Amino acid sequence: MSQPVPPPTRIPNPAPGEIDNTPPRRSKVAGGLAVLACAACCALPLLIAAGVLTGAGAAILEKTLFAVAAGLVALALGMWWLHRRRSAQRATAEAGCGCHSTGCGC
């Protein structure tokens, strides 16, 4: 009989020379807000049917929510990229590699 494999756990502080590829919390929050903006955009037809919004108001709100969601996705991806870049630089510095006055290399 096979046993279930426990899920991998996130290492809070990666070992020296190891790159942290997990998205930071701020990136997850921005991504969650983007999902929320998309969900609000999908709810617009229901709000029109309920009489809460007019067609013109929904059109303006739809364009605004789409722009906000796109901006939040770009922000989340940018923060994740920056986090990975800094983690890679930190791992390189801890491993003793990089460019110095004597030259580049490991």
N, C-alpha and C positions, 0 to 999 in steps of 0.2 A: 504494500500500500504506500502510495507516495504522500509525502508531507507537503503542506503549502510552504512556499518560499517566503520568508519575511521580506517586506519591501525595503529597498535601500534607504538608509538614513542620510540626511544631509549633514555634512561635516561642517560644524560652526566655523571653525578656523582651519582652512586647508593647511596641510603640512608645508614646510618651506620648500619652495621650488615647484609647488603644485598650483595649477590655475583653477580658480573658482568659476565654473561655468553656469551656476544657478543664477536666475534673475534676482536682483535685489528687491526688497520689499516695496520701495518707491515705484519700481517698474511694474510690479504686480498691481499696485493700487491704481496707477494710471491706466493699465489695461482693463481693470475692473470697471473703472469709470467710463471707459470707451464702450464696453459691453452694455453698461447701463444707458448710455446715450443712444446706442443702437436699438435697445429694447424700447426706449421712449419713442423713437422714430417709428418703430413697428406698431406702436399703440395708437398712432395718429388716426388711422381710419376708424378705430373704435371711438375715439374722442369726437370725431366728426359725426358719426352715427348717433352718439349720445347727445349731440347738440352743444357740446362744450366749446368746440372750435368751429369757426367758419372755414370754408375752403381756402380763402386767401390767407387767413391766419395759419392754417396748417401748412400751406406752401412755404411761407416764410420760416416757420418753425422747423420744417423738414430740412431746408437748406442749412439753417443754423446748426441743427443737431448733427447733420452729416459733416459739416466743417469741424465741429467740436470733436466728434468721434475720430475723424481723420487726424486731427492735431494731437489728440491724446495717444493714438496708436503710434504716431511718429515720435512723440515724446517718450513713451514707454520703450520703444525699440532703441532710441538714442541713449537712454539711461542704461539699458542693458549692455549695449555696445561699449559705453564708457566704463562700466563696471568690469567687463571682461578685459578691456584694454589695460586698465589700472592693475587688475589682478595679474595679468601676464607680465607687466613691467615689474611688479613687486616680486613675482616668482623668478624672473630673470635676474633681478638684483640680488635676491637671496641665494641664488645658485652660483653667484660670482661671474655671471656672463654679462656681456654688454659692451658698450663702447666707452673706453677710457682714454687717457692721454697716451697710453701705450699702444692703442689700436683696438679693433673690434674682434670679437670672437669669444668662443667658450673653450 
